[in-house]
Amino acid sequence: MIPNRRRRRAFTLVEFLVAAGLAGIILVAVLSLAFFSARSFAALTNYVDLDNISRNTLDHMLREIRQADALTYYSTNTLTFQHTDPASGSPFTVSYVYSPTGRTLTRIQGSMRNTMLRECDFLRFSIFQRNPLPGTWDQYPTATVDTCKLVQLSWVCSRTILGARVNTESVQSAKVIIRKK
């Protein structure tokens, strides 16, 4: 009777190996799910942050471009606008400059420089006349700043998570009419 009691009280080697194997498989499944979830939450957080920054920048630029007196300089990565201070009536300029190497969009007014966007992979400014092309929603492109009435802004910003680009891209595009012109 004593040998039967001992055999009933403990695991056999086979039972122990099966239990350890199942525990290992369950542990690997739980850890991979946790890693995937953490990476997904990080990607979502990055996307929301990029989108908020892009939208705030776009809102600020739209407000400022609409209130500009005129566009004084244009290139595909630089815009300069002439403004008039409502309080004093004195003129001032505001420039938006994109640096492809630094991946930044900077607002310059006098000696003040404010970086509005970081991690910007692509940015392009385009200028147009106000009248639309017949049968389309597009406007006539303009060659000079004197005939510019509409400015198009387009950019793409992205970030990496753990060294890899993971669907954390924010795209913004808008057409803005200079109201005072």
C-alpha positions as MATLAB code, in Angstrom:
seq = 'MIPNRRRRRAFTLVEFLVAAGLAGIILVAVLSLAFFSARSFAALTNYVDLDNISRNTLDHMLREIRQADALTYYSTNTLTFQHTDPASGSPFTVSYVYSPTGRTLTRIQGSMRNTMLRECDFLRFSIFQRNPLPGTWDQYPTATVDTCKLVQLSWVCSRTILGARVNTESVQSAKVIIRKK';
ca = [
       0.000    0.000    0.000;
       2.780    2.448    0.582;
       4.028    2.432   -3.057;
       0.547    3.332   -4.335;
       0.296    6.327   -1.989;
       3.615    7.743   -3.173;
       2.656    7.386   -6.788;
      -0.606    9.251   -6.165;
       0.956   12.205   -4.295;
       3.427   13.503   -6.911;
       3.561   14.274  -10.622;
       5.262   11.911  -12.935;
       7.975   13.258  -15.194;
       5.698   13.048  -18.237;
       2.930   14.976  -16.488;
       5.411   17.654  -15.368;
       6.815   18.081  -18.901;
       3.330   18.376  -20.418;
       2.331   20.995  -17.800;
       5.563   22.951  -18.333;
       5.076   22.883  -22.115;
       1.489   24.127  -21.853;
       2.539   26.858  -19.389;
       5.305   27.935  -21.787;
       2.910   28.148  -24.733;
       0.405   30.178  -22.689;
       3.173   32.493  -21.433;
       4.452   33.126  -24.977;
       0.899   33.871  -26.172;
       0.244   36.325  -23.317;
       3.609   38.099  -23.771;
       3.166   38.448  -27.539;
      -0.347   39.836  -27.027;
       0.982   42.326  -24.449;
       3.800   43.425  -26.791;
       1.423   43.833  -29.739;
      -1.061   45.796  -27.596;
       1.651   48.104  -26.240;
       2.932   48.789  -29.751;
      -0.604   49.479  -31.017;
      -1.319   51.885  -28.155;
       1.976   53.691  -28.805;
       1.114   54.002  -32.517;
      -2.345   55.339  -31.696;
      -0.939   57.842  -29.199;
       1.635   59.038  -31.736;
      -1.017   59.397  -34.422;
      -3.304   61.436  -32.157;
      -0.410   63.664  -31.082;
       0.732   64.253  -34.686;
      -2.822   64.966  -35.784;
      -3.362   67.507  -32.980;
      -0.141   69.341  -33.782;
      -0.923   69.357  -37.527;
      -4.471   70.602  -37.000;
      -3.361   73.367  -34.606;
      -0.686   74.468  -37.066;
      -3.157   74.435  -39.946;
      -5.735   76.421  -37.948;
      -3.132   79.027  -36.996;
      -1.880   79.348  -40.571;
      -5.408   79.567  -42.026;
      -6.339   82.358  -39.644;
      -3.155   84.282  -40.368;
      -3.218   83.822  -44.174;
      -6.863   84.907  -44.401;
      -6.027   88.132  -42.559;
      -2.916   88.907  -44.651;
      -2.848   92.010  -46.828;
      -0.884   90.308  -49.597;
       1.558   87.557  -50.453;
       4.975   89.146  -51.041;
       7.208   86.104  -51.651;
       6.557   82.541  -52.773;
       8.539   79.364  -53.348;
       7.420   75.765  -52.924;
       8.783   75.750  -49.366;
       8.525   79.435  -48.341;
       5.651   81.902  -48.068;
       5.948   85.526  -46.924;
       2.892   87.640  -46.191;
       2.455   91.363  -45.592;
       0.221   92.210  -42.607;
      -0.921   95.433  -40.977;
      -1.079   95.699  -37.194;
      -4.690   96.710  -36.408;
      -3.697   98.619  -33.267;
      -0.870  100.743  -34.649;
      -1.439  100.507  -38.401;
       2.226   99.603  -38.945;
       3.095   96.901  -41.500;
       4.946   93.693  -40.651;
       5.795   90.458  -42.465;
       5.214   86.840  -41.502;
       7.106   84.020  -43.231;
       6.564   80.290  -43.185;
       9.721   78.379  -44.066;
       9.997   74.613  -44.504;
      13.384   72.960  -44.011;
      13.500   69.534  -45.717;
      16.760   68.612  -43.990;
      15.504   69.584  -40.537;
      11.980   68.313  -41.295;
      10.529   71.465  -39.670;
       8.096   74.258  -40.540;
       9.067   77.550  -38.920;
       7.055   80.767  -38.564;
       9.224   83.888  -38.677;
       8.018   87.344  -37.664;
      10.802   89.864  -37.239;
      13.357   88.289  -34.910;
      10.866   85.776  -33.473;
      11.144   82.208  -34.775;
       8.567   79.590  -33.828;
       8.866   75.981  -34.973;
       5.302   74.947  -35.727;
       5.866   71.430  -37.136;
       8.546   68.857  -36.479;
       9.028   65.466  -38.143;
       7.549   66.776  -41.373;
       8.502   64.522  -44.298;
       6.908   66.561  -47.079;
       5.579   70.095  -47.333;
       4.544   72.055  -50.402;
       3.004   75.464  -50.921;
       1.155   76.297  -54.156;
      -0.428   79.571  -55.272;
      -3.463   80.142  -57.491;
      -5.784   82.800  -58.815;
      -9.261   82.804  -57.394;
     -11.202   81.899  -60.559;
     -11.833   78.196  -61.042;
     -10.954   76.199  -64.131;
     -14.093   75.518  -66.217;
     -15.815   72.269  -65.218;
     -13.492   71.529  -62.258;
     -12.973   72.436  -58.637;
      -9.376   73.533  -59.352;
      -8.194   77.113  -59.750;
      -5.926   78.702  -62.334;
      -2.303   78.522  -61.253;
      -0.534   81.847  -61.061;
       3.077   82.623  -61.844;
       3.455   85.768  -59.724;
       2.592   86.790  -56.196;
       0.784   89.884  -57.549;
      -2.082   87.796  -58.954;
      -2.215   85.289  -56.083;
      -5.535   85.126  -54.273;
      -5.470   81.499  -53.066;
      -2.744   79.491  -51.303;
      -2.670   75.704  -51.018;
      -0.857   74.077  -48.098;
      -0.021   70.358  -48.068;
       2.182   68.383  -45.721;
       2.844   64.915  -44.374;
       4.331   64.296  -40.941;
       5.347   60.922  -39.519;
       7.113   59.335  -36.579;
       8.757   56.035  -35.830;
       7.997   53.594  -33.033;
      10.873   51.439  -31.852;
      12.830   52.416  -34.957;
      10.139   51.480  -37.505;
       7.463   53.597  -39.197;
       4.174   52.225  -37.997;
       1.110   53.970  -39.406;
       1.803   57.188  -37.511;
       1.317   59.541  -40.395;
      -0.667   62.753  -40.388;
      -1.639   64.350  -43.713;
      -3.003   67.887  -43.947;
      -4.063   69.856  -46.999;
      -6.075   73.047  -47.378;
      -6.756   75.871  -49.809;
      -6.921   79.323  -48.241;
      -8.220   82.554  -49.797;
      -6.466   85.793  -48.889;
      -9.532   87.854  -47.934;
      -8.082   91.368  -47.980;
      -6.773   91.137  -51.534;
];
